[in-house]
Amino acid sequence: MSVTNLDALFRPTSVAVIGASNKPRSPGSIVMRNLLSGRFLGPVMPVTATDEAVSGVLTYKDVDTLPITPDLAVICTPPSHTPDYIRKLGKRGTRAAIIIGPGFATLEAEERGRLEYETYEAAKHYGMRLLGPNCMGLISPSAGLNASLAHTDAAQGRIAFVTQSDSLFTTVLDWAQGSGIGFSHFISLGDQLDVNFAAVLDYLGSDTMTRSILLYVESICDARSFMSAARASARNKPILVIKPGGNVPEYRPEQACALRQEDADSVYDVAFRRAGIVRVNSVDGLFDGARTLVRTQTLFSDGLAILANGRSVGLLAADACVSGGGELAELAEDTRKALAGIRSSHRPGQNPVVLHFDADAQAYEQAIKALLHDPSVAAVLVLHVPFAEVPSEKIAEAVAHTVSQTKRVVLTSWLGTESDRASRQIFRQAGVPTFDTPDKAVSAYLHMVTYRRNQQLLMESPDSLPADFFPDTDKARTIVAQALAEKRYKLSEAEARGVLAAYGVPVVETRTCASAREAVQIAEELGFPVALKVRSPQVPQPFIVGGVMLDIETPEQLWEVAPSLVSRVHRHMPEAYIDGFVVQQMGRRPGAHELFVGAFIDPIFGPVVRFGHGGMAFKVIRDTAVALPPLNMSLARELISRTRIARLLSGAGPLPAADVDDICLTLIQVTQLMIDVPQITDLEINPLFADDKGVLALGAQIKVARTTQTGPERLAIRPYPKELEEAAALKDGSKVLLRPIRPEDAPAHFDFVKSLTADDLRLRFFGAPREFEFADMASFTQIDYDREMAFIATRQLQSGDSETLGVVRTSTKPDNSSAEYAIIVRGDMKGKGLGRLLLEKMIRYVKSRGTKVLEAQTLPENKAMIGLSQRLGFIVRTDYEDDIVEMKLTLNP
């Protein structure tokens, strides 16, 4: 997403107020008052034809009469005047505008659409950025800017708050003032005609004044750009979101019938998770979570130890932890012995650790130190209940001192409202997270757990994809195309099974026929026992009307059953037209789990995969989870883990354990099918039998529709671009494969990094090389193909594995104005032309994306990289002051 000119929006040097006014409570009056009463140092220029001065500042009659060109214009005029003012401001060179107030919302739909289109086109023509319309404006305390309709200002801080809600803009501002919370930016997006969540996330992700980002989201417009921006920013700083959903119908009239509300909300939930965003359910939780994540280290595990001087309060906190999805740490034997030595300890070795009510500062200090030395404890929650003659403040001081000596997470909650106000102040001054109640403290811990898990999803190193997955895409596409040519938008059961079989999903063999005679012949070919189903376009589920018979053992039994099935269907549905029968092998798998695998199209996020408990009770049990494609084995396993049936699949129940890898493979196969055949809009496999022998699909339904989109285009997260793979030959004639890097390349990439010399690493990373660990490979191999790319050269070994020989990678600016590249080749491969092959491939790729400039920096002694760049047409310049060499190639002027 483009961040062009967003500096002019968030940190302008001059502001013009179009439609400034002295009329009380008018937008033009409120904005002028807020701008002038703040700490903004630049000129504020009111533009109006009716007043000579506004708020004591001389006015200008029109944009043309302004003495200087403003960086930012705040437009407070009626909507009908907005396009004209945007043209005038754009012609002057103004780079950003805020269309403030509710004016556009009051218009009829047709008039509103026309004016918004004219406004957007005028701004686009001049490269001008627009915030709004129908927004409350923005506040940037670090710039002293309050260009908003707020009734007060925001204190300066390191939190950015971005909202779609006008009411929350003012409510949260009030709440934050009372809570002593400051902001780097406070932004109301309004209707997002231009500047949207993605653009703001891209800006804030690299903003040095912002340490955490808070969002209030009602709906997302462009899922692809949102996910890309969020995934990039979440790598650098915590992002938390609050979104109404679940039980509250969302105001999306155009999508109201597309999905059930709980489905829509679960898709948002998983989208936030894949983007590394923590979702909370209250404004309190939003800010508590942000402050905790910024102030503390990231958890290395989920283990929480609770220390309290009251048994009941400790147990309540423990219950809140477990019920919220957290884990209580299992204390080590050494820890139990250390706790047993504390005189005030009660039932040592248990978690929660309960001290006597009159435990002193020394007892707290000793207990905390013992817990912090336990390898299973990632965080400690210290609770204190006030009792008479117990020195709460001294205990707080001892706890704060102990916490200052550790890097592990320690949270506190002193339960007295007034009596322990001083204790809480001690923690705040020491930078120790403290909370009014244990529930809030546990909630903050759970946010940290969610953040850690989401970061693992964002930066994971998944297992390898199956090497033997070769789908027959042409066959699947042919079946779908035939149905659409016949104007059928639901495949027959046999066709659906044919599509699944083409993608490697094991299916029960099924055939269709027009008569009982043919059914007998087919049954004899398939082998008894078989199932027989009536075929009718009016009967989507034959079993509901008695049109199914299972376990037919002989031809004679089938002869008797066939007419009786037809009679039953006609009794229930006299109007039904019987096409014939479906004959199916009996897919009996004694002891198998019945699962559900499906996929559907979300109107915002595109294809979504669903997994859960299947069978006849699927809709009653309602045990499902969803995930966004693309999937790999690791992400498929994570999807399964979010269902209740996951424990049964591991063998925890009466049925034996299932082959979870085979289930994961089926999920990947279905995901790839949705990508390769974009005409598929809905897919259900129910039941999918799963046991230790693998999986078997019994029932299948597939719906299709015409589309002009390709499969990858409709995904919220760009999949692996297989089309960019190419074979190449080195100078010695040996062959290598040049392709985008994948998360599954982590082991081979780790071997590649370990093979590099210290000098190679120094030239690549501009300094003393550090020792890389396998965990570091996630940041190299798990990339967002929408905004970064890494091509590796690989060669297959005799063992069948592949080795990495070299890599070139680029990071592209969000507005695609330039990309920076870096390249490194294994020592024994130098001089064979591999570096040139890699860089030429990257040049072709970056140029095809419309990127204007490809550039890099290196040290002067890196003669190989400098020479290669010169040979490929880069302009090379030496910066003697910084002792670096800059290389730049113009691709798309």
ABEGO torsion letter per residue (X at the ends): XBABGAAAAABBABBBBBGBBABBGBAAAAAAAAAAABABABBBBBBBAABABBGGBBBBABAAABABBBABBBBABBAAAAAAAAAAAAAAGBABBBBBEAAAAABBAAAAAAAAAAAAAAAAAAGBBBBOBGBAEBBBAAAGBBBBABABBBBBBABBBBBABAAAAAAAAAAAAAAGBBBABBBBAEAGAABBAAAAAAAAAABAABABBBBBBABBABAAAAAAAAAAAAAABBBBBBBBEGABBBBBAAAAAABBAAAAAAAAAAAAAAAGBBBBABAAAAAAAAAAAAABBBBABABBBBBBABAAAAAAAAAAAAAAGBBBBBBBAAAAAAAAABAABBGBGBOBBBBBAABBAAAAAAAAAAAAABAABABBBBBBBBBBGBBAAAAAAAAAAAAAABABBBBBBBABAAAAAAAAAAAAAAGBBBBABAAAAAAAAAAAAAAAAAAAAAABBBBBBBAABBBBAAAAAAAAAAAAAAGBABBBAAAAAAAAAAAGBBBBBBBBBABAAAAAAAAAAAEOBBBBBBBBAABABAAAAGABBBGBABAAAAAAAAAAAAAAAAAABAABBBAEBBBBBBABBBGBBBBBBBBBBBAAAEBBBBBEBBEAAAAAAGBBBBBBOBBBAAAAAAAAAABAAAAAAAGABABBBBBAAAAAAAAAAAAAAAAABAABABBBBOBBBBBAAEBBBABBBBBBBBBABBAAAABABBBBBAAABBBBBBAAGBBBBBBBBBAAAAAAAAAAAAABBAAAAAAAAGEBBBBBBAAAAAAAABBBAAABBBBBBBBBBAAGBBBBABBBBBBBBAAGABBBBBBBBBAAABGAGAAAAAAAAAAAAAAAAGBABBBBBBBAABAAAAAAAAAAGBBBBBBAAAGBBBBBBBABX
